[in-house]
Amino acid sequence: MTQLATGWNLEFDRGPEWLIVRLAHDGSTLGQDVSFAEAAWNAMQQHFAQRIVLDLHEVPLIHSYLVGQLVLLHKRVTSGGGIMRVCGLTPTNESVLHTARLHDRFPNYDSCEAAMHGHLPNKPR
C-alpha cells in the first residue's frame, strides 16, 4: 500500500497479465488533490505490466483534478501500446465522466475480473 496524501492510498495487486490498482479514500480531506497517475505508472514499470485496471470502488467523488489524473494515466498507458480499464465507478462518478465526455474512454466495468476480460454489463439505451 502507498499513501498518496492524507486519507488517500493506492493498493496494488496482480491479476493474470494485469496490474490492479485500487485507489482508496478514508473520508477525510476529500477536496485534496491526489496525484495517483505517476504512482500507478511507476508501479506498472516495476511490475513490467502493460495492462492496468483502476479500481475506484472506494472513491466517493471524482472531482476535476482526479479526472485529469485519469486522462494523464490513460495517455501514458495507451501511448506505449498498453490497456487501461476502470471499474467500480459509482453512478455519480459515471455521471461526472459522462459530463466530461469521457464515458467512452472510461467505460465502467462491474469488477476487476470483468475489466480484465473486457465484459461490460448490458445497459439499456
Backbone as CSV, one residue per row, in Angstrom:
resi,resn,N_x,N_y,N_z,CA_x,CA_y,CA_z,C_x,C_y,C_z
1,MET,0.851,-1.178,0.000,0.000,0.000,0.000,0.897,1.242,0.000
2,THR,0.475,2.242,-0.764,1.192,3.501,-0.855,0.268,4.624,-0.437
3,GLN,0.689,5.432,0.541,-0.110,6.587,0.922,0.269,7.748,0.018
4,LEU,-0.751,8.312,-0.649,-0.507,9.407,-1.597,-0.629,10.764,-0.931
5,ALA,-1.635,10.908,-0.103,-1.921,12.144,0.613,-2.781,11.749,1.805
6,THR,-3.041,12.680,2.678,-3.846,12.370,3.850,-5.176,11.771,3.435
7,GLY,-5.407,10.545,3.866,-6.672,9.875,3.584,-6.727,9.112,2.278
8,TRP,-5.719,9.222,1.432,-5.706,8.576,0.122,-4.601,7.523,0.050
9,ASN,-4.958,6.332,-0.414,-3.999,5.240,-0.549,-4.158,4.548,-1.895
10,LEU,-3.063,3.969,-2.364,-3.085,3.094,-3.528,-2.677,1.706,-3.063
11,GLU,-3.434,0.715,-3.493,-3.084,-0.676,-3.229,-2.860,-1.355,-4.571
12,PHE,-1.862,-2.209,-4.637,-1.503,-2.884,-5.875,-1.695,-4.388,-5.723
13,ASP,-2.182,-4.996,-6.794,-2.366,-6.445,-6.824,-2.101,-6.895,-8.254
14,ARG,-1.774,-8.158,-8.412,-1.535,-8.698,-9.750,-2.666,-9.629,-10.136
15,GLY,-3.098,-9.509,-11.359,-4.009,-10.459,-11.969,-3.257,-11.098,-13.115
16,PRO,-3.869,-12.044,-13.783,-3.167,-12.643,-14.921,-2.930,-11.591,-16.016
17,GLU,-1.682,-11.211,-16.195,-1.245,-10.226,-17.192,-1.735,-8.797,-16.917
18,TRP,-2.261,-8.537,-15.737,-2.797,-7.221,-15.400,-2.245,-6.757,-14.055
19,LEU,-2.091,-5.447,-13.920,-1.821,-4.837,-12.627,-3.134,-4.195,-12.178
20,ILE,-3.553,-4.527,-10.986,-4.781,-3.958,-10.429,-4.375,-2.897,-9.414
21,VAL,-4.896,-1.692,-9.594,-4.596,-0.574,-8.711,-5.895,-0.103,-8.088
22,ARG,-5.938,-0.147,-6.759,-7.125,0.310,-6.031,-6.822,1.658,-5.384
23,LEU,-7.597,2.657,-5.772,-7.500,3.979,-5.159,-8.528,4.013,-4.048
24,ALA,-8.074,4.237,-2.819,-8.970,4.213,-1.664,-8.911,5.536,-0.922
25,HIS,-10.060,5.926,-0.400,-10.171,7.155,0.371,-10.886,6.852,1.674
26,ASP,-10.385,7.387,2.778,-10.981,7.090,4.084,-12.049,8.085,4.528
27,GLY,-12.367,9.064,3.684,-13.429,10.017,4.012,-12.934,11.355,4.530
28,SER,-11.643,11.458,4.834,-11.112,12.729,5.319,-10.540,13.531,4.152
29,THR,-10.515,14.810,4.288,-9.922,15.746,3.319,-10.239,15.385,1.868
30,LEU,-11.523,15.256,1.566,-11.956,14.835,0.236,-11.507,15.795,-0.861
31,GLY,-11.400,17.069,-0.564,-11.047,18.037,-1.588,-9.578,18.076,-1.952
32,GLN,-8.757,17.305,-1.264,-7.316,17.342,-1.520,-6.977,16.693,-2.857
33,ASP,-6.082,17.329,-3.606,-5.639,16.781,-4.885,-4.749,15.565,-4.647
34,VAL,-4.991,14.513,-5.405,-4.253,13.267,-5.242,-3.586,12.916,-6.555
35,SER,-2.276,12.899,-6.565,-1.511,12.599,-7.771,-1.246,11.099,-7.840
36,PHE,-2.217,10.364,-8.357,-2.062,8.915,-8.410,-1.521,8.432,-9.750
37,ALA,-1.583,9.232,-10.792,-1.155,8.787,-12.120,0.317,8.385,-12.121
38,GLU,1.166,9.191,-11.533,2.596,8.892,-11.510,2.892,7.633,-10.697
39,ALA,2.230,7.486,-9.553,2.451,6.301,-8.715,1.981,5.037,-9.423
40,ALA,0.842,5.098,-10.088,0.339,3.937,-10.824,1.261,3.607,-11.999
41,TRP,1.727,4.624,-12.708,2.645,4.412,-13.834,3.947,3.767,-13.349
42,ASN,4.492,4.269,-12.246,5.722,3.693,-11.703,5.519,2.236,-11.298
43,ALA,4.362,1.924,-10.719,4.064,0.534,-10.344,3.989,-0.346,-11.593
44,MET,3.419,0.170,-12.665,3.373,-0.597,-13.913,4.784,-0.903,-14.400
45,GLN,5.670,0.073,-14.307,7.042,-0.128,-14.751,7.758,-1.155,-13.869
46,GLN,7.536,-1.086,-12.579,8.170,-2.024,-11.649,7.687,-3.457,-11.856
47,HIS,6.413,-3.605,-12.232,5.820,-4.933,-12.430,5.894,-5.386,-13.891
48,PHE,6.504,-4.588,-14.752,6.593,-4.884,-16.182,5.205,-5.159,-16.760
49,ALA,4.239,-4.355,-16.345,2.841,-4.534,-16.754,2.501,-3.579,-17.897
50,GLN,1.773,-4.091,-18.874,1.265,-3.281,-19.990,-0.231,-3.025,-19.855
51,ARG,-0.866,-3.734,-18.907,-2.316,-3.629,-18.743,-2.629,-3.289,-17.289
52,ILE,-3.548,-2.328,-17.110,-3.887,-1.881,-15.763,-5.404,-1.767,-15.613
53,VAL,-5.889,-2.214,-14.463,-7.279,-1.993,-14.070,-7.240,-1.049,-12.880
54,LEU,-7.941,0.055,-12.989,-8.035,1.021,-11.909,-9.374,0.809,-11.208
55,ASP,-9.307,0.314,-9.973,-10.499,0.016,-9.175,-10.844,1.243,-8.344
56,LEU,-12.018,1.824,-8.609,-12.436,3.061,-7.948,-13.639,2.864,-7.029
57,HIS,-13.838,1.630,-6.539,-14.961,1.347,-5.640,-14.976,2.242,-4.406
58,GLU,-13.806,2.612,-3.913,-13.719,3.367,-2.660,-13.474,4.861,-2.862
59,VAL,-13.810,5.357,-4.048,-13.678,6.788,-4.321,-15.078,7.392,-4.351
60,PRO,-15.418,8.185,-3.334,-16.781,8.716,-3.265,-17.120,9.739,-4.344
61,LEU,-16.128,10.554,-4.754,-16.397,11.588,-5.753,-15.141,11.858,-6.572
62,ILE,-15.286,11.758,-7.874,-14.191,12.106,-8.777,-14.371,13.569,-9.148
63,HIS,-13.494,14.410,-8.618,-13.557,15.827,-8.971,-12.618,16.086,-10.152
64,SER,-12.552,17.310,-10.612,-11.848,17.618,-11.853,-10.376,17.232,-11.816
65,TYR,-9.709,17.389,-10.684,-8.301,17.021,-10.612,-8.129,15.518,-10.823
66,LEU,-9.003,14.704,-10.224,-8.922,13.258,-10.402,-9.229,12.864,-11.837
67,VAL,-10.146,13.567,-12.481,-10.416,13.314,-13.896,-9.149,13.560,-14.707
68,GLY,-8.450,14.633,-14.400,-7.195,14.928,-15.079,-6.155,13.840,-14.866
69,GLN,-6.110,13.272,-13.663,-5.185,12.184,-13.380,-5.544,10.935,-14.180
70,LEU,-6.840,10.658,-14.318,-7.280,9.524,-15.146,-6.822,9.702,-16.587
71,VAL,-7.033,10.895,-17.115,-6.650,11.180,-18.503,-5.134,11.076,-18.678
72,LEU,-4.379,11.614,-17.741,-2.920,11.553,-17.806,-2.423,10.108,-17.810
73,LEU,-2.940,9.301,-16.901,-2.524,7.903,-16.839,-2.929,7.162,-18.107
74,HIS,-4.145,7.412,-18.593,-4.628,6.760,-19.811,-3.711,7.072,-20.990
75,LYS,-3.312,8.330,-21.127,-2.419,8.716,-22.230,-1.084,7.998,-22.136
76,ARG,-0.537,7.921,-20.931,0.764,7.254,-20.764,0.669,5.772,-21.093
77,VAL,-0.394,5.141,-20.620,-0.554,3.697,-20.821,-0.783,3.384,-22.293
78,THR,-1.717,4.083,-22.925,-2.074,3.758,-24.309,-1.007,4.199,-25.308
79,SER,-0.248,5.246,-24.984,0.805,5.669,-25.919,1.905,4.618,-26.029
80,GLY,2.032,3.773,-25.023,3.009,2.693,-25.065,2.412,1.373,-25.510
81,GLY,1.179,1.405,-26.030,0.531,0.192,-26.505,-0.181,-0.606,-25.427
82,GLY,-0.324,-0.035,-24.234,-0.980,-0.737,-23.140,-2.487,-0.538,-23.127
83,ILE,-3.106,-1.151,-22.134,-4.560,-1.080,-21.964,-4.854,-0.625,-20.545
84,MET,-5.785,0.318,-20.409,-6.249,0.770,-19.092,-7.754,0.640,-19.046
85,ARG,-8.238,0.007,-17.992,-9.677,-0.120,-17.779,-10.020,0.322,-16.369
86,VAL,-11.266,0.748,-16.201,-11.746,1.286,-14.931,-12.936,0.459,-14.457
87,CYS,-12.971,0.187,-13.147,-14.139,-0.494,-12.586,-14.534,0.179,-11.276
88,GLY,-15.760,-0.080,-10.869,-16.231,0.366,-9.567,-16.681,1.805,-9.468
89,LEU,-17.005,2.432,-10.579,-17.491,3.810,-10.504,-18.894,3.845,-9.917
90,THR,-19.126,4.776,-9.010,-20.476,4.995,-8.506,-21.296,5.651,-9.615
91,PRO,-22.625,5.609,-9.529,-23.433,6.310,-10.535,-23.073,7.795,-10.642
92,THR,-22.761,8.429,-9.523,-22.362,9.842,-9.550,-21.062,10.018,-10.311
93,ASN,-20.096,9.136,-10.069,-18.816,9.241,-10.763,-18.947,8.912,-12.246
94,GLU,-19.836,7.982,-12.589,-20.114,7.727,-14.008,-20.674,8.978,-14.662
95,SER,-21.549,9.678,-13.936,-22.141,10.908,-14.449,-21.074,11.988,-14.658
96,VAL,-20.110,12.060,-13.740,-19.010,13.031,-13.888,-18.251,12.766,-15.184
97,LEU,-17.921,11.506,-15.437,-17.185,11.173,-16.666,-18.038,11.399,-17.907
98,HIS,-19.347,11.165,-17.787,-20.238,11.413,-18.913,-20.296,12.916,-19.223
99,THR,-20.390,13.722,-18.180,-20.421,15.178,-18.356,-19.130,15.678,-18.994
100,ALA,-18.006,15.060,-18.624,-16.717,15.437,-19.197,-16.485,14.796,-20.567
101,ARG,-17.475,14.068,-21.052,-17.416,13.366,-22.338,-16.266,12.351,-22.402
102,LEU,-16.057,11.696,-21.268,-15.013,10.682,-21.179,-15.584,9.287,-20.946
103,HIS,-16.897,9.156,-20.987,-17.533,7.864,-20.696,-17.163,6.800,-21.730
104,ASP,-16.860,7.197,-22.966,-16.442,6.220,-23.973,-14.998,5.763,-23.745
105,ARG,-14.169,6.655,-23.243,-12.775,6.315,-22.970,-12.644,5.478,-21.704
106,PHE,-13.550,5.711,-20.744,-13.502,5.010,-19.459,-14.826,4.307,-19.168
107,PRO,-15.158,3.261,-19.917,-16.377,2.532,-19.588,-16.225,1.881,-18.211
108,ASN,-17.319,1.802,-17.493,-17.309,1.291,-16.124,-17.596,-0.208,-16.106
109,TYR,-16.619,-0.979,-15.683,-16.796,-2.417,-15.526,-17.287,-2.700,-14.102
110,ASP,-18.049,-3.778,-13.951,-18.614,-4.114,-12.646,-17.564,-4.551,-11.632
111,SER,-16.513,-5.192,-12.095,-15.500,-5.737,-11.198,-14.153,-5.752,-11.902
112,CYS,-13.111,-6.014,-11.134,-11.769,-6.138,-11.724,-11.727,-7.295,-12.711
113,GLU,-12.383,-8.398,-12.357,-12.394,-9.565,-13.235,-13.077,-9.248,-14.562
114,ALA,-14.215,-8.550,-14.489,-14.921,-8.170,-15.721,-14.061,-7.233,-16.563
115,ALA,-13.337,-6.331,-15.915,-12.468,-5.407,-16.642,-11.329,-6.153,-17.333
116,MET,-10.739,-7.116,-16.642,-9.632,-7.869,-17.237,-10.096,-8.669,-18.449
117,HIS,-11.351,-9.147,-18.406,-11.880,-9.944,-19.510,-12.601,-9.094,-20.550
118,GLY,-12.828,-7.812,-20.246,-13.487,-6.922,-21.191,-14.991,-7.109,-21.273
119,HIS,-15.605,-7.617,-20.187,-17.044,-7.866,-20.174,-17.788,-6.684,-19.570
120,LEU,-18.347,-5.852,-20.426,-19.171,-4.745,-19.960,-20.594,-5.240,-19.710
121,PRO,-21.249,-4.693,-18.663,-22.647,-5.081,-18.437,-23.538,-4.533,-19.532
122,ASN,-24.604,-5.241,-19.814,-25.592,-4.744,-20.786,-26.404,-3.642,-20.116
123,LYS,-26.393,-2.471,-20.728,-27.149,-1.339,-20.179,-28.163,-0.902,-21.228
124,PRO,-29.394,-0.633,-20.797,-30.394,-0.164,-21.764,-30.009,1.202,-22.303
125,ARG,-30.376,1.452,-23.536,-30.057,2.745,-24.156,-31.067,3.771,-23.821
